[in-house]
Amino acid sequence: MNDNELVNLTKEERKNHILKEINLHTRVSFETLSAKLSVSEDTIRRDINELESESLLIKVKGGAMTKAYHHSSSNPTYAGEAKQIIAQKTLGLLHDGMVLLIGGGTTIREFIRLIPNDLNLTIFTVTVLSAVELLDKPNVKTIMIGGSISSYSQMCVSGDVYNQLANIKADLLILGTNALDIEGGFSDSDWETVQVKKAMIQASEKTAILTISEKLDTVLKMKIANLSEVNYVVTEVGADHEKLKSYKKAVPDLVFI
């Protein structure tokens, strides 16, 4: 559905599109949905209140979040099979003794679950849920980078985080993303989250972005980095897939897995 077709939707069509956007991007702000659907933020809030009352999403400050991302959720993950493929592919970037820095999200959760129990790793994370998942890995030393927690991204985002990140240099940063585009780079909708992810890139030798291919060619309002600052993009499709050709041409040094 293109932008022109998003005007004058019925209420049910609009709510279905809100759910699709939230499942795809994990979290979406009232402002973003209002602009995309050409309705007021008050209308979006009413729709989201109804969707929450139907137990289809979770309201967060300034927007809404997919139920599958919540720590207590038993809801199936959106594009779960694709995310499992991505997680499996990401394992190929690991070797014994590495120091990793990781974010959070449903794809990262799948990746953590697949880390072999006999692999020795040191993993820094700014995300509480990732740290808890890592506790099941007997040979992973988990180091939580702490501070105040964003209700938007569930990442630690306070000043202490920047101080701690400035003192490490991980071999590899592994991040999910809410949007990825040739011109727009990878992006998000929350200022604090964007700033922490920028600092995470600086704290790492290399960066891998994990994303389902459905998020390609989408842009959110705040850029985290250009694709030239990323080393690897891991998707569920093959490296020679049609969707990736324009990216390879635009950023020849970027490795698709």
N, C-alpha and C positions, 0 to 999 in steps of 0.2 A: 504493500500500500504506500503510494508516494504522498508527499506533503499536501498536494492539492486534494487528494482523496480523504485527508484527515479533517477537512472542514465540514461542518454540518453533519457530524456523526450522530446517530441516536445515542441515548444515554447508555444502553447496553453495549453498543459498539465501542463507545468511548471507554467504558469500564474494562472491556476486553482488551482494548489497546493499552490502557494503563497497566494491566497485569502483564501483558507481553513485554512492555518496556522494562518493568521492574524485574521480571524474571531474567530478561536478557542482560541487563546492566547491574543487577543485584540491588542497587539502590538508585532512586531517582528523586530529584527535588521537585517540589510544587512548581517552582519557577520554570524548570525545564519542560515539565509536562504541559503547563499552561501555554508556553510558547509553541510547542509542537502541535498541540491540539486546537490552538486558536480559541481558547476559552479562558475565563478568568481563573485566578488562583482559588477564589472561593468555590467555584464549581468543582475544581480538582479536589479541594479539601473535602467537599461533600461526597464526591465519588469515593475517595479513599476511606472516609469514615464508614461508608456502606460496605466497601470491600473488606475492611477490617472486621466489621460486625458479622460478615459472612465467613470469617477466619481464612481469608484468601491472601492476606498480606499483613505486614507489621508496620504500624506508624512509627516513624522516628522524627527527631527534630528537623523540621524543614522539608519533610518528604515521606517516603515509604521504602520499605525493604522487603525483599522476598522472604517468605517463611522458611525456605530451605536453608537460609544462612544463619538462622537463629540457633543458638547452642542447644536448645531443648527440642528442636524440630525433628519430627519423623517424616516430614514431607519429602517426596522424591526430589532430587536435585534437577533443576532445569538442564536439559541436554546432558544428562548424567552419563550416557554411554560415550559421548564425544569427550567429556572431561576425563573419563577413565583412560581413553586412548592417549590423550595429552599427557596425563600423569605417567603412564607407562613409557612414553617417548622421553620424558624429562629425565627419567632414571639414567638414560644413556649419557647425560652430562656429568654424572657423579663419579668420583673415585674415592678410594679409602683415604681417610685423613683430611678431607676437605673441610674448609670453613665456609659455611653458607650463611646468608642473610635472607630471610623469607618474610613475606607478607601474610595475608590471610585470604579467605574466600573459599568458595566451594571447590574450585579446581585445585587450589593449594591443599585443601583437605584431602582430596583424592590422592594427590602426590605423596603426602605424608604417610598415608595408609600403606602405600606400596614400597616405602623405603625398606630394603632388606634388613632383617634383624642382625645380620652379621657385619653390616657396614658401619665402620667407625667414622663418625662425623661430629663436628662442633657446629651447632646451629644457633645463631642469634635470631630473635624475632621480636617485632613490636606488637604482635597480636596475641592476646591472651588465649584465644581458642586454638591457635596453632601451637602454642606452648603446651597446652593440655594434651592435644593429640600426640605430640612428640614424646610425652612421658611413657608411652607404650613401647618406645624403641629402646632396647636395652643398651645399645652401643652408641647412642646419640647423646652428647652432652648438650643440654638445652640451656641457653642463656637468655633470659627475658630482659628486654630493654624497656624499662618501666617509666610510668608517668601518668598523667591524667588521660582517661580513655574517651575517645570520640564516640558519641552515640551514633554518628553517621557511619563510620567505617569500622568501628570496634578496634581501632588501632590506638596505641599510645601516641599522643601528639604534643605533649608539653615540652617546655624548654629543656628539661633533663634529657629528653630523647636525643636532641641535637648534640648535646655534650657527649653522650655515650657513643653516638654514631661517629663523631669526629675522631674517636680514639680507636676505631677498628678499621681493618681493611680485609673484607671477606674475599674469598676466591670467586664466589659467584652469588649474585643477587637473583632470587627467583620471585617474581611478582605476577599476580593476576592483573587484569586490566578491565575497565568497564567500557573502553572504546579504543579503537586503533585505526589510524588513517595515514595515508602517505603524507599529506600536507599537515594534518592535525597532530601527528605523532600519537603518543598514547596520552589519554586525558581522563579527567574526573570532574566532579561537580562540587567538591568540598575543598575550600582553601587550605585548611589545616592538613588534611590528608595529602593533598598535592605537595605541600612543602616538605612533609616527612618523606614522601617517596622520592623527591628530589635529593634529599640528604642521604637516603639509602643508596641511590645510584653513586653518589660521591664516595660512599663508604665501601665500595665494591670494585674489584678488578674488572669483572664482566657482569653483564645483565642479561637475563633470560625472561622474556615476557610470555606467559601462558594465556592463550585465548581461543575460544571457539571461533570458527570461521565466520559465524553469523555476526560477530562484533566488528569484522573488518569493514572499512569504509564508513565507520560511525565516529562522531566527534562530540565530546562534551565540552563544557564552556571553559575549562582550565587545563592548559597543556602541562603535562609533567615533564616530557622530554621529546625531542625529535627522534625519529627512528635511527638516525645516524649515531645516536648515543647508546643504542641497544646492540647487543651482539647476536642474540638468538631470539627467534619467535617460534614458539611451539604451538601448532594447531593440530586438529584431528585429521586434516586432509593431507595428502601426500605433498612432498616438497615441490613437485612439478604441476600441481593443480592449477587450473585456469585462474582461480581467484587470486593466486599469488604472483602471477606473471608481472603485473604492473608494479608491484612492490619490489620485486627483484631488479627490474629495470631502473626504478627510481633510487634504490639503495643497494648497489651491487655488493657491498661488504656484509650485508645483513644475511645471516644464515637461517634458513627456514628448516625446521625439523618436523 
